[in-house]
Amino acid sequence: MLSLTSASATRWLGQVDAHLDDVLVDHAHCEKKAAGVAMNLLFSYVDHTDLARAMTEIVTEELEHFRIVLELLDRRGVPFRKLSPSSYGSRLHELIRRPEPARAVDRLLVAGLIEARSCERFALLGEHVDDPELRGFYRGLFESEARHHATYVRLAGGFAPEAEVRSRLHELAEAEAAVIERGDPLPRMHS
């Protein structure tokens, strides 16, 4: 369902255990970035009405998630602050082809894979963390992230035939698995 070709390593849960506050702050940044990605796609492909409608919904939902994470941080007494991002997103964006419409396909599929990995990690957090509020919070995010993943993959079909989209999705998912396996020393949502 999520198009991922690997599961997160247990190494990541060790980072979460040792640096939960940093992971929570990074989660807020990820929600903000996800809204920005959707907004950029909306501006880039404004002539695709289906995409424009879907992106406005995703932008709204991601900004709502951002607000919720900020409130969660406030309740926990964790200041929202600037963090160095993991290299995950930048490594995936390097895979995006330049000429259109391949660029549109790749931008949508990379966004979809990031949503899929977030979804997988939220499910892990929903089972792993001891705090009941956090467990419920992360379990509650699973459905929207899965829906966003499916939306991005579906929209890629507006720029290329389905067989081409599926083939490229598999290629990018394999590359994403290598990126996530390599990991990152920073404790982040995608480290």
C-alpha positions in Angstrom: 0.0 0.0 0.0 2.7 2.5 0.9 5.1 1.7 -2.0 8.1 1.4 0.4 10.6 -1.4 -0.3 12.1 -1.4 3.2 11.2 -1.0 6.8 12.8 1.5 9.2 15.8 0.1 11.1 15.6 -0.3 14.8 18.5 2.2 14.9 16.0 4.9 14.4 13.9 4.0 17.4 17.1 4.3 19.5 17.5 7.8 18.2 13.9 8.5 19.2 14.4 7.2 22.7 17.6 9.2 23.2 16.3 12.5 21.6 12.5 12.5 21.6 12.3 16.3 22.0 14.5 16.8 18.9 12.3 14.4 16.9 9.2 16.2 18.0 10.6 19.6 16.9 11.7 18.0 13.6 8.2 16.6 13.1 6.9 20.2 13.3 9.4 21.3 10.7 8.4 18.3 8.5 4.7 19.3 8.6 5.6 22.8 7.6 7.8 21.5 4.7 5.1 19.2 3.5 2.7 22.1 3.3 5.4 24.0 1.3 5.9 21.1 -1.1 2.2 20.9 -1.8 2.0 24.7 -2.3 5.0 24.6 -4.7 3.3 21.8 -6.7 0.2 23.9 -6.8 2.1 26.9 -8.3 4.1 24.8 -10.7 1.2 22.9 -12.2 -1.7 25.3 -11.8 -3.2 24.2 -15.1 -3.9 20.7 -13.7 -7.2 21.3 -11.9 -7.3 17.9 -10.1 -3.8 18.5 -8.8 -4.7 22.0 -7.7 -7.7 20.8 -5.7 -5.7 18.0 -4.1 -2.8 20.3 -3.2 -5.1 22.8 -1.5 -6.5 20.0 0.7 -3.0 18.7 1.5 -1.7 22.2 2.3 -4.6 22.8 4.7 -4.1 19.5 6.4 -0.4 19.7 6.7 -0.6 23.2 8.2 -3.2 21.9 10.7 -0.8 19.1 11.6 1.9 21.8 12.1 -0.3 23.7 14.4 -1.1 20.5 16.4 2.5 19.6 16.8 3.3 23.2 18.0 0.6 22.8 20.6 2.0 19.5 21.6 5.4 21.0 22.0 4.0 23.8 24.1 2.2 21.4 26.5 5.4 19.4 26.9 7.5 22.6 27.5 9.6 22.0 24.5 10.6 25.2 22.6 10.1 25.1 18.9 13.4 26.1 17.3 15.4 25.9 14.2 17.1 22.5 13.6 19.5 21.3 11.0 17.4 19.0 8.8 18.5 15.4 8.1 19.9 14.8 4.6 16.9 12.5 3.7 14.8 15.0 1.8 17.7 16.6 -0.1 19.1 13.2 -1.2 15.6 12.2 -2.5 15.2 15.5 -4.3 18.5 14.9 -6.1 16.8 12.0 -7.9 14.2 14.2 -9.6 14.7 14.4 -13.3 14.8 17.9 -14.9 12.8 17.8 -18.1 9.0 18.0 -17.9 6.8 16.0 -17.7 9.3 13.6 -16.0 10.0 16.3 -13.5 6.4 16.5 -12.5 6.2 12.7 -12.1 9.3 12.6 -10.0 8.3 15.5 -7.8 4.9 13.9 -7.1 6.4 10.4 -6.5 9.2 11.7 -4.2 6.6 13.6 -2.2 4.5 10.5 -2.0 7.4 8.4 -0.8 8.2 10.9 1.9 4.6 10.7 3.0 4.8 6.9 3.0 7.9 6.9 5.1 6.3 9.4 7.6 3.2 7.1 7.7 5.4 4.1 8.5 7.3 6.0 11.2 4.1 7.3 12.8 2.9 3.7 13.0 6.1 2.7 14.7 6.0 5.7 17.1 2.3 4.8 17.9 3.5 1.4 19.1 6.9 2.4 20.6 6.6 5.5 22.7 5.5 5.1 26.3 3.6 8.4 26.5 -0.1 7.8 26.0 -0.7 11.2 24.4 2.1 10.7 21.9 0.9 7.1 21.1 -2.6 8.3 20.3 -1.3 11.4 18.4 0.9 9.3 16.1 -1.7 6.6 15.6 -4.1 9.4 14.5 -1.7 10.7 11.8 -1.3 7.4 10.1 -4.5 7.6 7.9 -3.9 11.1 6.6 -0.2 10.4 5.7 -1.3 7.2 3.8 -4.0 9.2 2.0 -1.4 11.9 1.0 0.9 9.1 -0.3 -1.9 7.7 -2.5 -2.9 11.1 -3.7 0.6 12.0 -4.9 1.0 8.6 -6.7 -2.4 9.0 -8.3 -1.6 12.5 -9.5 1.6 11.4 -11.1 -0.6 9.5 -13.5 -1.8 12.8 -14.9 1.7 13.3 -16.4 2.7 9.9 -17.6 1.1 6.5 -18.4 0.3 4.3 -15.4 2.9 1.7 -16.3 5.6 4.3 -16.5 4.6 5.9 -13.2 4.6 2.4 -11.5 8.0 1.6 -12.9 9.5 5.0 -11.8 7.8 4.7 -8.4 9.6 1.3 -7.9 12.9 2.8 -8.9 12.5 5.8 -6.6 11.3 3.5 -3.8 14.5 1.4 -4.1 16.6 4.6 -3.9 14.6 5.8 -0.9 15.2 2.5 0.8 19.0 3.0 0.3 18.8 6.6 1.7 16.8 5.5 4.8 19.1 2.6 5.4 22.2 4.8 5.2 20.5 6.9 7.9 21.7 10.1 9.4 23.4 10.8 12.7 20.9 13.6 13.6 17.9 12.4 15.5 15.1 13.4 13.1 11.8 12.0 11.7 13.7 10.8 8.6 17.1 10.0 10.1 
